[in-house]
Amino acid sequence: MTTAVAPLSIEDAELLVATARRAAEDAGVTVSVTVLDAGGHLLAFRRDDRAVLISGETSTRKAYTALQLNTPTADLVEAVQPGGLFHTLPTALDRPLLFIAGGVPVHRDGRLIGAIGVGGGTPEQDHGFAAAAVRAFA
């Protein structure tokens, strides 16, 4: 018998966005944040007008990557370099994978329920902001 796991709600997604945004603001960085549910559906998105325009697409692609592979994108950077294990990994979604740190899967009771992506800072900053949001959510 399996136990049902509560899905990622819109309220959860908004909390993740707010936490990542607060962490970025505390660091003086303007970011875009995307949260997806386990099916890859957009639950929450925030792009600050001061952020680089492409940061919105970047945060979304980072979230998709983290969701598809169920791992933080920061852990994948070396694997996608030429000669790496995932260098030619195809995507099952309509969007290409983006292997830059800043995407983190979200789990509840050990099961994948969504992902968050942050774009706009350095890869290390983006990863830190996303990871901080997930830690606060847990």
DSSP file with accessible surface (Angstrom, degrees, kcal/mol):
  #  RESIDUE AA STRUCTURE BP1 BP2  ACC     N-H-->O    O-->H-N    N-H-->O    O-->H-N    TCO  KAPPA ALPHA  PHI   PSI    X-CA   Y-CA   Z-CA
    1    1 A M              0   0  234      0, 0.0     2,-0.3     0, 0.0     0, 0.0   0.000 360.0 360.0 360.0 134.2    0.0    0.0    0.0
    2    2 A T        -     0   0  127      0, 0.0     2,-0.4     0, 0.0     0, 0.0  -0.789 360.0-128.5-105.0 149.4    1.3    3.4   -0.9
    3    3 A T        -     0   0  115     -2,-0.3     2,-0.1     1,-0.0     0, 0.0  -0.800  26.5-116.8 -95.5 134.6    0.7    6.6    1.0
    4    4 A A        -     0   0   93     -2,-0.4     2,-0.5     1,-0.0    -1,-0.0  -0.431  24.4-146.1 -68.2 141.5   -0.6    9.6   -0.9
    5    5 A V        -     0   0   30     -2,-0.1    -1,-0.0   103,-0.0   104,-0.0  -0.944  21.2-114.7-110.2 130.5    1.8   12.6   -0.9
    6    6 A A        -     0   0   56     -2,-0.5     3,-0.1     1,-0.1     0, 0.0  -0.407  36.2-123.7 -62.9 132.8    0.2   16.1   -1.0
    7    7 A P        -     0   0  101      0, 0.0     2,-0.5     0, 0.0    -1,-0.1  -0.221  34.0 -83.7 -71.6 169.5    1.1   17.8   -4.2
    8    8 A L        -     0   0    9    105,-0.6     2,-0.1    98,-0.1    30,-0.1  -0.627  53.8-151.9 -72.9 120.6    2.8   21.2   -4.4
    9    9 A S     >  -     0   0   38     -2,-0.5     4,-2.6     1,-0.1     5,-0.2  -0.456  26.6-108.5 -91.7 169.1    0.1   23.8   -4.0
   10   10 A I  H  > S+     0   0   87      1,-0.2     4,-2.8     2,-0.2     5,-0.2   0.906 122.6  53.6 -62.6 -38.3    0.0   27.3   -5.3
   11   11 A E  H  > S+     0   0  133      2,-0.2     4,-2.1     1,-0.2    -1,-0.2   0.913 108.7  48.8 -63.4 -42.3    0.5   28.5   -1.7
   12   12 A D  H  > S+     0   0   32      2,-0.2     4,-2.4     1,-0.2    -1,-0.2   0.921 111.9  49.7 -59.1 -45.7    3.6   26.3   -1.4
   13   13 A A  H  X S+     0   0    0     -4,-2.6     4,-2.5     1,-0.2    -2,-0.2   0.911 109.5  50.2 -63.0 -42.0    4.9   27.7   -4.8
   14   14 A E  H  X S+     0   0  115     -4,-2.8     4,-2.7     1,-0.2    -1,-0.2   0.885 109.5  52.0 -65.2 -35.8    4.3   31.3   -3.7
   15   15 A L  H  X S+     0   0   84     -4,-2.1     4,-2.6     2,-0.2    -2,-0.2   0.924 109.3  49.8 -65.0 -42.8    6.2   30.6   -0.5
   16   16 A L  H  X S+     0   0    0     -4,-2.4     4,-2.5     2,-0.2     5,-0.2   0.930 112.3  47.5 -61.0 -44.8    9.1   29.2   -2.4
   17   17 A V  H  X S+     0   0   14     -4,-2.5     4,-2.7     1,-0.2     5,-0.2   0.946 113.0  48.1 -61.8 -47.5    9.2   32.2   -4.7
   18   18 A A  H  X S+     0   0   30     -4,-2.7     4,-2.4     1,-0.2    -2,-0.2   0.901 112.5  48.7 -62.9 -39.2    9.0   34.7   -1.8
   19   19 A T  H  X S+     0   0   20     -4,-2.6     4,-2.3     2,-0.2    -1,-0.2   0.927 113.5  45.5 -68.3 -44.1   11.8   32.9    0.1
   20   20 A A  H  X S+     0   0    0     -4,-2.5     4,-2.3    -5,-0.2    -2,-0.2   0.922 113.9  50.0 -64.4 -41.8   14.1   32.7   -2.9
   21   21 A R  H  X S+     0   0   81     -4,-2.7     4,-2.9    -5,-0.2    -2,-0.2   0.919 110.1  50.1 -63.9 -41.6   13.4   36.4   -3.8
   22   22 A R  H  X S+     0   0  125     -4,-2.4     4,-2.6    -5,-0.2    -1,-0.2   0.922 110.0  50.3 -63.4 -43.2   14.1   37.5   -0.2
   23   23 A A  H  X S+     0   0   28     -4,-2.3     4,-1.1     1,-0.2    -1,-0.2   0.915 112.8  47.2 -61.7 -40.6   17.4   35.6   -0.1
   24   24 A A  H  <>S+     0   0    1     -4,-2.3     5,-2.9     2,-0.2     3,-0.5   0.926 111.4  49.8 -67.4 -44.6   18.4   37.3   -3.4
   25   25 A E  H ><5S+     0   0   83     -4,-2.9     3,-1.5     1,-0.2    -2,-0.2   0.897 106.5  55.9 -61.8 -39.2   17.3   40.7   -2.2
   26   26 A D  H 3<5S+     0   0  135     -4,-2.6    -1,-0.2     1,-0.3    -2,-0.2   0.815 110.3  46.6 -61.5 -28.5   19.4   40.2    1.0
   27   27 A A  T 3<5S-     0   0   56     -4,-1.1    -1,-0.3    -3,-0.5    -2,-0.2   0.407 119.1-112.9 -91.9  -0.8   22.4   39.6   -1.3
   28   28 A G  T < 5S+     0   0   70     -3,-1.5     2,-0.4    -4,-0.3    -3,-0.2   0.769  74.1 131.6  76.1  26.6   21.6   42.6   -3.4
   29   29 A V      < -     0   0   21     -5,-2.9     2,-0.5    -8,-0.1    -1,-0.3  -0.906  50.8-143.0-116.8 138.9   20.7   40.5   -6.5
   30   30 A T        +     0   0   42     -2,-0.4    22,-0.3    90,-0.2     2,-0.3  -0.890  33.8 169.3-100.5 125.0   17.7   40.8   -8.7
   31   31 A V        -     0   0    4     -2,-0.5    17,-0.7    20,-0.1     2,-0.4  -0.864  34.8-129.1-132.6 164.8   16.4   37.5   -9.9
   32   32 A S  E     -AB  47 119A   0     87,-2.9    87,-2.3    -2,-0.3     2,-0.4  -0.893  26.6-160.1-107.9 146.5   13.5   35.7  -11.6
   33   33 A V  E     -AB  46 118A   2     13,-2.5    13,-2.4    -2,-0.4     2,-0.4  -0.993   8.6-173.1-133.4 134.8   12.0   32.7  -10.0
   34   34 A T  E     -AB  45 117A   0     83,-2.6    83,-2.7    -2,-0.4     2,-0.4  -0.987   3.3-167.2-126.3 137.2    9.9   29.8  -11.4
   35   35 A V  E     -AB  44 116A   0      9,-2.8     8,-2.9    -2,-0.4     9,-1.6  -0.995   7.7-172.4-125.3 129.8    8.2   27.0   -9.6
   36   36 A L  E     -AB  42 115A   0     79,-2.7    79,-1.9    -2,-0.4     6,-0.2  -0.874  19.3-127.3-115.0 151.2    6.7   24.0  -11.4
   37   37 A D  E >   - B   0 114A  37      4,-2.4     3,-2.3    -2,-0.3    77,-0.3  -0.290  45.9 -85.0 -84.4-178.9    4.6   21.1  -10.0
   38   38 A A  T 3  S+     0   0   56     75,-1.1    76,-0.2     1,-0.3    -1,-0.1   0.755 129.7  55.0 -62.8 -22.7    5.6   17.5  -10.5
   39   39 A G  T 3  S-     0   0   54     74,-0.2    -1,-0.3     2,-0.1     3,-0.1   0.417 121.2-105.3 -89.3   2.4    3.9   17.4  -13.9
   40   40 A G  S <  S+     0   0    9     -3,-2.3     2,-0.3     1,-0.3    -2,-0.1   0.627  71.4 146.9  84.4  14.3    6.0   20.4  -15.2
   41   41 A H        -     0   0  120      1,-0.1    -4,-2.4     2,-0.0     2,-0.3  -0.680  55.5-110.2 -86.7 137.9    3.1   22.8  -14.9
   42   42 A L  E     +A   36   0A 101     -2,-0.3    -6,-0.2    -6,-0.2     3,-0.1  -0.479  42.2 166.4 -67.8 121.3    3.9   26.4  -14.0
   43   43 A L  E     +     0   0A  41     -8,-2.9     2,-0.3     1,-0.4    -7,-0.2   0.733  65.7   3.9-103.5 -37.1    2.6   27.2  -10.5
   44   44 A A  E     +A   35   0A  13     -9,-1.6    -9,-2.8   -31,-0.1    -1,-0.4  -0.991  59.1 176.1-152.5 146.3    4.3   30.5   -9.7
   45   45 A F  E     -A   34   0A  94     -2,-0.3     2,-0.4   -11,-0.2   -11,-0.2  -0.988   2.6-178.2-151.0 139.9    6.6   32.9  -11.5
   46   46 A R  E     +A   33   0A  64    -13,-2.4   -13,-2.5    -2,-0.3     2,-0.5  -0.967   2.1 178.2-143.2 125.5    8.2   36.2  -10.6
   47   47 A R  E     -A   32   0A  78     -2,-0.4     2,-0.2   -15,-0.2   -15,-0.2  -0.985  22.5-140.9-125.6 120.8   10.4   38.4  -12.8
   48   48 A D    >   -     0   0   18    -17,-0.7     3,-2.0    -2,-0.5    -2,-0.0  -0.576  18.2-127.5 -76.4 140.1   11.5   41.7  -11.4
   49   49 A D  T 3  S+     0   0  139      1,-0.3    -1,-0.1    -2,-0.2     4,-0.1   0.726 110.4  57.6 -62.2 -19.1   11.6   44.5  -14.0
   50   50 A R  T 3  S+     0   0  169    -19,-0.1    -1,-0.3     2,-0.1   -20,-0.1   0.569  88.2  99.4 -86.6  -8.9   15.2   45.2  -13.0
   51   51 A A  S <  S-     0   0   10     -3,-2.0   -20,-0.1   -20,-0.1     2,-0.1  -0.404  92.3 -89.2 -75.6 154.5   16.2   41.6  -13.9
   52   52 A V    >   -     0   0   97    -22,-0.3     3,-2.0     1,-0.1     4,-0.4  -0.407  41.5-121.6 -59.2 134.9   17.9   40.7  -17.1
   53   53 A L  T >  S+     0   0  132      1,-0.3     3,-1.2     2,-0.2     4,-0.5   0.877 109.6  53.2 -52.8 -42.8   15.1   39.9  -19.6
   54   54 A I  T 3> S+     0   0  107      1,-0.2     4,-2.6     2,-0.2    -1,-0.3   0.657  85.1  86.9 -71.9 -10.0   16.3   36.4  -20.3
   55   55 A S  H <> S+     0   0    4     -3,-2.0     4,-2.6     1,-0.2    -1,-0.2   0.835  83.9  57.7 -61.6 -27.9   16.4   35.5  -16.6
   56   56 A G  H <> S+     0   0    6     -3,-1.2     4,-1.8    -4,-0.4    -1,-0.2   0.946 109.8  41.5 -67.2 -46.2   12.7   34.5  -16.7
   57   57 A E  H  > S+     0   0   77     -4,-0.5     4,-2.5    -3,-0.2     5,-0.2   0.903 114.7  54.0 -66.0 -38.2   13.3   31.9  -19.4
   58   58 A T  H  X S+     0   0   27     -4,-2.6     4,-2.4     1,-0.2    -2,-0.2   0.935 107.3  48.8 -62.9 -46.1   16.5   30.8  -17.6
   59   59 A S  H  X S+     0   0    0     -4,-2.6     4,-2.0     1,-0.2   -25,-0.2   0.909 112.4  49.6 -62.8 -37.2   14.7   30.3  -14.3
   60   60 A T  H  X S+     0   0   15     -4,-1.8     4,-2.4     1,-0.2    -2,-0.2   0.937 111.4  47.4 -67.5 -44.6   12.0   28.2  -16.1
   61   61 A R  H  X S+     0   0   53     -4,-2.5     4,-2.3     1,-0.2    37,-0.6   0.876 110.3  52.9 -66.6 -35.9   14.5   26.0  -17.9
   62   62 A K  H  X S+     0   0    4     -4,-2.4     4,-2.5    -5,-0.2    -1,-0.2   0.920 109.6  49.0 -63.7 -42.0   16.5   25.4  -14.8
   63   63 A A  H  X S+     0   0    0     -4,-2.0     4,-2.5    -5,-0.2    -2,-0.2   0.923 110.9  50.1 -63.7 -43.3   13.3   24.3  -13.0
   64   64 A Y  H  X S+     0   0   33     -4,-2.4     4,-3.0     2,-0.2     5,-0.2   0.915 111.2  49.2 -60.1 -43.0   12.5   22.0  -15.9
   65   65 A T  H  X S+     0   0    0     -4,-2.3     4,-2.3     2,-0.2     5,-0.2   0.944 111.7  47.4 -62.9 -47.8   15.9   20.5  -15.8
   66   66 A A  H  X>S+     0   0    0     -4,-2.5     4,-1.1     1,-0.2     5,-1.0   0.900 115.2  47.6 -61.1 -37.9   15.9   19.9  -12.0
   67   67 A L  H  <5S+     0   0   16     -4,-2.5     3,-0.3    -5,-0.2    -2,-0.2   0.948 111.9  47.9 -68.5 -48.6   12.4   18.3  -12.4
   68   68 A Q  H  <5S+     0   0   62     -4,-3.0    -2,-0.2     1,-0.2    -1,-0.2   0.882 124.2  31.0 -61.0 -40.7   13.2   16.0  -15.3
   69   69 A L  H  <5S-     0   0   52     -4,-2.3    -1,-0.2    -5,-0.2    -2,-0.2   0.464  97.9-134.7-100.4  -2.6   16.4   14.7  -13.7
   70   70 A N  T  <5S+     0   0   77     -4,-1.1    -3,-0.2    -3,-0.3    -4,-0.1   0.887  71.3  97.9  50.5  47.3   15.3   15.0  -10.1
   71   71 A T  S   <S-     0   0   34     -5,-1.0    -2,-0.2    -6,-0.2    -1,-0.2  -0.982  85.7 -88.8-156.4 150.1   18.6   16.6   -9.0
   72   72 A P    >   -     0   0   31      0, 0.0     3,-1.6     0, 0.0     4,-0.2  -0.412  34.4-131.9 -60.9 136.8   19.9   20.0   -8.4
   73   73 A T  G >> S+     0   0    0     30,-2.6     3,-1.8     1,-0.3     4,-0.5   0.781 103.8  70.1 -64.7 -23.5   21.3   21.5  -11.7
   74   74 A A  G >4 S+     0   0   33     29,-0.5     3,-0.6     1,-0.3     4,-0.3   0.815  94.5  56.6 -61.4 -27.3   24.5   22.5   -9.8
   75   75 A D  G <4 S+     0   0  113     -3,-1.6    -1,-0.3     1,-0.2     4,-0.2   0.539 104.6  54.0 -79.4  -6.8   25.3   18.8   -9.6
   76   76 A L  G <> S+     0   0   10     -3,-1.8     4,-1.2    -4,-0.2    -1,-0.2   0.510  74.3  97.6-106.4  -6.8   25.1   18.4  -13.4
   77   77 A V  T X< S+     0   0   55     -3,-0.6     3,-0.8    -4,-0.5     4,-0.4   0.912  89.4  42.2 -55.0 -48.9   27.4   21.1  -14.7
   78   78 A E  G >4 S+     0   0  173     -4,-0.3     3,-1.2     1,-0.2    -1,-0.2   0.875 108.0  61.5 -66.8 -34.2   30.4   18.7  -15.2
   79   79 A A  G 34 S+     0   0   23      1,-0.3     7,-2.3    -4,-0.2     8,-0.6   0.739 104.5  48.4 -66.6 -22.2   28.2   16.0  -16.7
   80   80 A V  G << S+     0   0   23     -4,-1.2    -1,-0.3    -3,-0.8    -2,-0.2   0.442  84.2 107.3-102.3   2.3   27.1   18.2  -19.6
   81   81 A Q  S X  S-     0   0  100     -3,-1.2     3,-3.3    -4,-0.4     6,-0.2  -0.382  94.7 -71.5 -68.8 155.5   30.6   19.4  -20.6
   82   82 A P  T 3  S+     0   0  100      0, 0.0    -1,-0.2     0, 0.0     3,-0.1  -0.260 129.4  20.8 -50.9 129.0   31.9   17.9  -23.9
   83   83 A G  T 3  S+     0   0   81      1,-0.3    -2,-0.1    -3,-0.1    -3,-0.1   0.289  99.3 128.4  90.1  -7.6   32.7   14.3  -23.1
   84   84 A G  S X  S-     0   0   23     -3,-3.3     3,-1.3     1,-0.1    -1,-0.3  -0.282  75.0-104.0 -77.5 166.4   30.5   14.3  -20.0
   85   85 A L  T 3  S+     0   0  161      1,-0.3     3,-0.2     2,-0.1    -5,-0.2   0.815 118.6  34.2 -59.7 -35.3   27.8   11.7  -19.4
   86   86 A F  T >  S+     0   0   66     -7,-2.3     3,-2.0   -10,-0.2    -1,-0.3   0.222  78.1 120.5-106.5  15.0   24.9   14.0  -20.3
   87   87 A H  T <  S+     0   0   95     -3,-1.3    -1,-0.2    -8,-0.6    -2,-0.1   0.856  90.1  24.9 -53.9 -37.1   26.5   16.0  -23.1
   88   88 A T  T 3  S+     0   0  124     -4,-0.3    -1,-0.3    -3,-0.2    -2,-0.1   0.128  84.6 149.3-115.2  23.8   23.9   14.9  -25.7
   89   89 A L    <   -     0   0   64     -3,-2.0     8,-0.2     1,-0.1     2,-0.1  -0.355  39.9-138.6 -60.3 122.2   21.0   14.0  -23.4
   90   90 A P        -     0   0  106      0, 0.0     2,-0.4     0, 0.0    -1,-0.1  -0.431  12.9-124.9 -78.8 161.0   17.8   14.7  -25.2
   91   91 A T        -     0   0   46      2,-0.1   -26,-0.0    -2,-0.1     0, 0.0  -0.850   7.6-154.6-107.3 143.4   14.8   16.3  -23.5
   92   92 A A  S    S+     0   0   97     -2,-0.4     2,-0.1     3,-0.0    -1,-0.1   0.603  78.1  74.4 -87.1 -14.2   11.3   14.8  -23.3
   93   93 A L  S    S-     0   0   64      2,-0.3    -2,-0.1     1,-0.1     4,-0.1  -0.409  96.1-106.8 -92.6 173.7    9.8   18.3  -22.9
   94   94 A D  S    S+     0   0  172     -2,-0.1    -1,-0.1     2,-0.1    -3,-0.0   0.599 100.2  71.5 -73.7 -11.9    9.4   21.0  -25.5
   95   95 A R  S    S-     0   0   84    -34,-0.0    -2,-0.3     1,-0.0     3,-0.1  -0.838  86.6-113.8-109.8 145.8   12.2   23.0  -24.0
   96   96 A P        -     0   0   72      0, 0.0     2,-0.1     0, 0.0   -31,-0.1  -0.371  38.8-103.3 -70.8 153.5   15.9   22.2  -24.1
   97   97 A L        -     0   0   23     -8,-0.2     2,-0.5   -33,-0.1   -35,-0.1  -0.472  28.1-154.1 -73.4 149.2   17.6   21.4  -20.8
   98   98 A L        -     0   0   27    -37,-0.6     2,-0.9    -2,-0.1   -33,-0.1  -0.958   3.9-165.0-128.8 110.2   19.7   24.1  -19.2
   99   99 A F        +     0   0   32     -2,-0.5     2,-0.4   -23,-0.1   -19,-0.1  -0.446  44.0 120.6 -98.5  59.5   22.4   22.8  -17.0
  100  100 A I  S    S-     0   0   71     -2,-0.9     3,-0.3   -42,-0.1   -26,-0.2  -0.978  73.5 -94.6-118.8 137.7   23.4   25.9  -15.1
  101  101 A A  S    S+     0   0    8     -2,-0.4    26,-0.2   -28,-0.2    25,-0.2  -0.126  95.0  79.1 -51.3 141.9   23.2   25.9  -11.3
  102  102 A G        +     0   0    0      1,-0.4    16,-1.8    24,-0.2     2,-0.5   0.280  63.9 100.1 137.8  -5.1   19.9   27.4  -10.0
  103  103 A G  E     +C  117   0A   0     -3,-0.3   -30,-2.6    14,-0.2   -29,-0.5  -0.926  43.5 175.6-109.2 131.8   17.4   24.6  -10.4
  104  104 A V  E     -C  116   0A  12     12,-2.8    12,-2.6    -2,-0.5   -37,-0.1  -0.996  26.4-127.0-137.3 129.3   16.5   22.5   -7.4
  105  105 A P  E     -C  115   0A   7      0, 0.0     2,-0.5     0, 0.0    10,-0.3  -0.392  20.8-136.8 -70.3 154.1   13.9   19.7   -7.1
  106  106 A V  E     -C  114   0A   0      8,-3.1     7,-3.0    -2,-0.1     8,-1.2  -0.963  22.8-171.4-115.5 127.5   11.3   19.9   -4.3
  107  107 A H  E     -C  112   0A  75     -2,-0.5     2,-0.4     5,-0.2     5,-0.2  -0.862  14.2-169.9-118.6 151.7   10.4   16.8   -2.4
  108  108 A R  E >  S-C  111   0A  55      3,-2.3     3,-2.1    -2,-0.3  -100,-0.0  -0.980  81.6  -7.9-137.6 129.4    7.7   16.0    0.2
  109  109 A D  T 3  S-     0   0  130     -2,-0.4     3,-0.1     1,-0.3    -1,-0.0   0.859 131.0 -56.1  52.5  37.4    7.9   12.7    2.2
  110  110 A G  T 3  S+     0   0   71      1,-0.2     2,-0.4     0, 0.0    -1,-0.3   0.508 115.4 112.0  78.7   4.5   10.8   11.6   -0.1
  111  111 A R  E <  S- C   0 108A 129     -3,-2.1    -3,-2.3     2,-0.0     2,-0.3  -0.897  73.8-109.3-116.5 143.7    8.8   12.0   -3.3
  112  112 A L  E     + C   0 107A  52     -2,-0.4    -5,-0.2    -5,-0.2     3,-0.1  -0.499  41.7 162.3 -68.1 123.6    9.3   14.6   -6.1
  113  113 A I  E     -     0   0A  10     -7,-3.0   -75,-1.1     1,-0.3  -105,-0.6   0.415  60.2 -45.2-122.6  -2.8    6.5   17.1   -6.1
  114  114 A G  E     -BC  37 106A   0     -8,-1.2    -8,-3.1   -77,-0.3    -1,-0.3  -0.989  52.3-110.3 166.4-166.1    8.0   20.0   -8.1
  115  115 A A  E     -BC  36 105A   0    -79,-1.9   -79,-2.7   -10,-0.3     2,-0.4  -0.988  10.2-143.9-157.3 154.5   11.0   22.1   -8.8
  116  116 A I  E     -BC  35 104A   0    -12,-2.6   -12,-2.8    -2,-0.3     2,-0.4  -0.951  12.9-166.8-121.5 142.3   12.2   25.7   -8.4
  117  117 A G  E     -BC  34 103A   0    -83,-2.7   -83,-2.6    -2,-0.4     2,-0.4  -0.993   0.6-168.2-128.9 138.4   14.5   27.6  -10.8
  118  118 A V  E     +B   33   0A   0    -16,-1.8     2,-0.3    -2,-0.4   -85,-0.2  -0.989   9.2 174.6-126.6 134.4   16.3   30.9  -10.1
  119  119 A G  E     +B   32   0A   0    -87,-2.3   -87,-2.9    -2,-0.4     3,-0.1  -0.994  46.0  65.2-138.7 145.4   18.0   33.0  -12.7
  120  120 A G  S    S+     0   0   36      1,-0.6   -90,-0.2    -2,-0.3   -68,-0.1   0.033  86.6  65.4 136.4 -27.8   19.7   36.4  -12.7
  121  121 A G  S    S-     0   0   23      1,-0.3    -1,-0.6   -92,-0.1   -97,-0.0  -0.248 100.6 -61.0-101.4-163.2   22.7   36.1  -10.4
  122  122 A T     >  -     0   0   64      1,-0.1     4,-3.0    -2,-0.1     5,-0.3  -0.398  57.1-103.8 -71.3 161.5   25.8   34.0  -10.8
  123  123 A P  H  > S+     0   0   53      0, 0.0     4,-2.4     0, 0.0     5,-0.2   0.912 124.2  50.0 -54.2 -40.6   25.2   30.2  -11.1
  124  124 A E  H  > S+     0   0  142      2,-0.2     4,-2.2     1,-0.2     5,-0.1   0.907 112.1  46.8 -66.8 -40.8   26.5   29.9   -7.5
  125  125 A Q  H  > S+     0   0   71      2,-0.2     4,-2.7     1,-0.2     5,-0.2   0.944 111.5  50.9 -64.1 -48.5   24.1   32.6   -6.2
  126  126 A D  H  X S+     0   0    4     -4,-3.0     4,-2.4     1,-0.2     5,-0.2   0.918 111.1  48.7 -56.5 -44.5   21.1   31.2   -8.1
  127  127 A H  H  X S+     0   0   53     -4,-2.4     4,-2.9    -5,-0.3     5,-0.2   0.930 111.0  50.9 -61.4 -44.0   21.8   27.8   -6.7
  128  128 A G  H  X S+     0   0   31     -4,-2.2     4,-2.3     1,-0.2    -2,-0.2   0.904 110.7  48.0 -61.2 -41.9   22.1   29.2   -3.2
  129  129 A F  H  X S+     0   0   16     -4,-2.7     4,-1.8     2,-0.2    -1,-0.2   0.925 115.0  44.9 -66.6 -42.7   18.8   31.2   -3.5
  130  130 A A  H  X S+     0   0    0     -4,-2.4     4,-2.2    -5,-0.2    -2,-0.2   0.930 114.2  48.9 -66.3 -44.1   16.9   28.1   -4.8
  131  131 A A  H  X S+     0   0   13     -4,-2.9     4,-2.7    -5,-0.2    -2,-0.2   0.893 108.6  53.9 -64.5 -38.4   18.4   25.8   -2.2
  132  132 A A  H  X S+     0   0   24     -4,-2.3     4,-2.3    -5,-0.2    -1,-0.2   0.909 108.5  49.9 -62.2 -40.2   17.6   28.3    0.6
  133  133 A A  H  X S+     0   0    1     -4,-1.8     4,-1.7     2,-0.2    -2,-0.2   0.918 111.6  47.4 -64.6 -43.0   13.9   28.3   -0.5
  134  134 A V  H  X S+     0   0   28     -4,-2.2     4,-1.9     2,-0.2    -2,-0.2   0.912 111.1  51.5 -66.5 -40.6   13.8   24.5   -0.6
  135  135 A R  H  < S+     0   0  171     -4,-2.7    -1,-0.2     1,-0.2    -2,-0.2   0.921 110.8  48.1 -62.0 -41.9   15.4   24.3    2.9
  136  136 A A  H  < S+     0   0   64     -4,-2.3    -1,-0.2     1,-0.2    -2,-0.2   0.832 111.1  52.3 -67.2 -30.5   12.8   26.7    4.3
  137  137 A F  H  <        0   0   30     -4,-1.7    -1,-0.2    -5,-0.2    -2,-0.2   0.848 360.0 360.0 -72.4 -34.7   10.0   24.8    2.7
  138  138 A A     <        0   0  113     -4,-1.9   -30,-0.1    -5,-0.1    -3,-0.0  -0.069 360.0 360.0 -64.6 360.0   11.1   21.4    4.1
